[in-house]
Structure formats: structure tokens, C-alpha cells
Amino acid sequence: MTISGPTLALVLFLALFAGLIALPVAAYLVIGRPWTLKGLALLDRLRIANAVCNYDAWLSLRGIPVQRRRALRTELGGNLWESARESGARVAIQRVGSLRMLAAEAPATTRPRWALGAVVALLAFELFIVLQLVLTSVWLDGTRASGATQAEGAISIIPGMRASMGPDSLGMSPGPASLVVAALAFVLVAQPWRAFRRSVQHLAAHER
Amino acid sequence: MLKGVLSLLLLSLCAEREDYGYSLVVRLQSAGFDELAEGSVYPALTRLESRGLLEGRLMPSPAGPARKYYAITPDGRLELARTETSWLGLVRSVAAVLTSNPTPQGAPR
């Protein structure tokens, strides 16, 4: 796969925009659901939505399944809303205490963390592509400094990656490395072996 | 609060009537547990639910977000009876020791 310079820049910009701005904002709105917190000031709604998002993130890190997380965060949001109507969101959140500890108290599960794995894999992929772009830029500067107007070469630090330069164009062939990094991040974070451990626990429970 | 007492209290309140987290906190606080942290009540409810002693259901609220109401289950009633007996026995035993060895007025404790 060879991508031209302007297209590559546009793709990278869109990927970074989606990853760093649009996705967190969308997640904040979907998870925090500030519009359901009727009767509260905007700032209080945002505080509660933020607390619910933090709680969900901690639950997610513990590998709590999506459906269970939704139920837990809905419950917390409802309780915070009730409490905030009497004493304000700041006090309501303080009364709950550490959201990390609250999430740690949720009954543990050993299911694979597919969603978290997918998010981390996407971020790893994006970061690796950015790294490849930086390497291409360094290669380009070196090639131009040598006086060449046209060149093609391998970036040896990343297997399979190649870069090319013409009088009016720049090309980068990222190779399979970014996909390998994303897959590795996905496997390490999602931990698919948790499903096996869970089935072993179920078997043990049935045998008892 | 002593270990297990919060569960006993929550089971007892839910046996009285189905209720949701924040309301249970308010009921406990108005019963005298002023220092009770909400952060300890919500996980306790979740634990009781996962043990099958309470049953939770989300109910939409016209005024705001949905509330999760907890009701006691048959297993919860058995557990409530068992822990209530243990607690009352403990209270009687402690009272017996305290009344047999009262601390004299002005004596260092």
C-alpha cells in the first residue's frame, strides 16, 4: 500500500481528530448522559457526567462487561442526581468518595476486555502511524540534505516499512508493523485467555 | 461500622420496603448513622445483589435518571433472620459483660 503525501496527512489528521477529540467527547456524552440529569445547573450536570465517566473507566479497566457497567453507572448517576438536588453535585460526588475504590468494590468478573482492547489497539495503531510519519520525515530530510531529488528506501528500524521521494511527491509504505502493534496491544489488553479461565471456574463451580 | 452490620441494616430496610441507593443512605442517616459514607452503601448493595440476597430493578423516573430499586429475596429474608439473631445475641452478651463490670465514674477508661 502506498499513500501519497497530502492524502497521508489528511488521513492522519482525521484519525487523530477522531481518536483524540471526537471519540472522547462522544463517549462522554453517551456514558455521562448529562441531559438526563434534569433540574440541575449545567455545571452540576457536567460534574456528575464526568464522575460517571470516570467510574465507567475504572469499571472498564477491571474488565466489567459492558451491560453490567451500564447498569452500575446508571445507578450511580441516579443516586448522584438525587444527592445533588439537595446538596449540589460537588458535595454529592465527595460523599461517594473515591470512584476507583467504588469500582474496585464491584463484583469481579473474568471476562475478556474486548472494548478496552479495541480502544487501546486503535490508539496504538494511530501512535505507531504517527511514529512512522515522523521517521519518514527524518528520512526525507536526510535524503534531501544529500542532494538527491528522487529516492526510495527502507526504514530499517521498522520491518517492512519503505519510503519514497520524487520531485513532487512523497510516499510511505507502512508495512504490516502497525497492524502487528495494534494486534499485540489488543491481545495484551483484551486478555482473551480470561474467557478460558472463566469457563474453568464455571466448570469447577458445577463440579462442586 | 462493624463488619456485616451494614448488610444487616440494608437487608432490614429493604425488607421493610423496596428502595433505591440514595434513599437507603438517607434512611440510615436519619436513623442515626450520620457518618455513613455513600461510597460504602452502594458497593454493599451490589454485593448483596450479587449474593442473591437482594434483587435490583431499574425503574424509569419522570423527574430524572432511572433509579435502581432493591427488594429482598427469600434467601435475603433467611440471611436477615440469621444475622438478626446473631446480632441480638451479640448485643445481649456485650450488655451482660458491661452490666457485670460497670466502669466507675471518673475512673480512667
Contacts between the chains, C-beta under 8 A, distances in Angstrom:
chain1	res1	chain2	res2	distance
A	33	B	65	7.2
A	36	B	64	6.6
A	36	B	65	4.5
A	37	B	64	6.2
A	37	B	65	6.5
A	38	B	63	6.4
A	38	B	64	5.1
A	39	B	63	6.9
A	39	B	64	6.6
A	71	B	58	6.9
A	71	B	68	7.4
A	72	B	46	7.2
A	74	B	58	6.4
A	74	B	65	6.6
A	74	B	66	5.7
A	74	B	68	7.2
A	75	B	21	6.4
A	75	B	42	7.4
A	75	B	56	7.8
A	75	B	58	7.6
A	75	B	67	7.9
A	75	B	68	4.3
A	76	B	42	6.9
A	77	B	65	5.0
A	78	B	20	7.0
A	78	B	21	7.6
A	78	B	22	7.6
A	78	B	61	7.3
A	78	B	64	7.0
A	78	B	65	4.4
A	78	B	66	5.8
A	78	B	67	4.8
A	78	B	68	6.7
A	79	B	20	7.2
A	79	B	21	4.4
A	79	B	22	4.3
A	79	B	25	7.9
A	79	B	38	7.1
A	79	B	42	6.6
A	81	B	64	4.8
A	81	B	65	5.4
A	82	B	20	7.9
A	82	B	22	4.0
A	82	B	23	7.4
A	82	B	64	7.6
A	82	B	67	7.7
A	83	B	22	5.4
A	83	B	25	7.9
A	83	B	38	7.0
A	95	B	37	6.7
A	95	B	38	4.7
A	95	B	39	7.3
A	96	B	37	7.8
A	96	B	38	5.0
A	96	B	39	4.8
A	96	B	42	7.2
A	97	B	37	5.8
A	97	B	38	7.5
A	97	B	39	3.3
A	97	B	40	7.9
A	98	B	39	7.0
A	101	B	39	6.8
A	102	B	39	5.6
A	102	B	42	6.5
A	102	B	43	6.2
A	105	B	42	8.0
A	105	B	43	3.2
A	105	B	46	7.0
A	105	B	47	7.4
A	106	B	43	6.9
A	106	B	46	5.9
A	107	B	46	6.4
A	107	B	47	6.7
A	107	B	50	4.2
